[in-house]
């Protein structure tokens, strides 16, 4: 499966939604490094490692 390109708006929506889930106690989808406690930083790391299972319909 080819890697999908996201617009900056789609990326912001995905990371924001995932950060909200993490803030409410969802388990992280990647290994948590020492020092990462901010849900937004963790969501961005998940996005960069393609760990967030999401599909964008255009």
Residue, then its C-alpha position, 0 to 999 in steps of 0.5 A: x500500500x502506498x504511503x498517503x500524502x496529507x495536507x497540512x489541514x488533514x495532518x492537524x486534524x489527525x494529530x489533534x484528534x489523536x492527542x485528545x484521545x491520548x489526553x482522555x487515557x487512550x493507550x499509546x500506539x508507539x513506545x513512549x520515550x522518557x520525557x514525552x508526557x504531552x499528548x500532542x507530542x506523543x500524537x505527533x510521534x505516532x503520526x510520523x511513525x504511521x502508527x495511527x490507523x486512519x483513512x482520509x476520504x477526499 
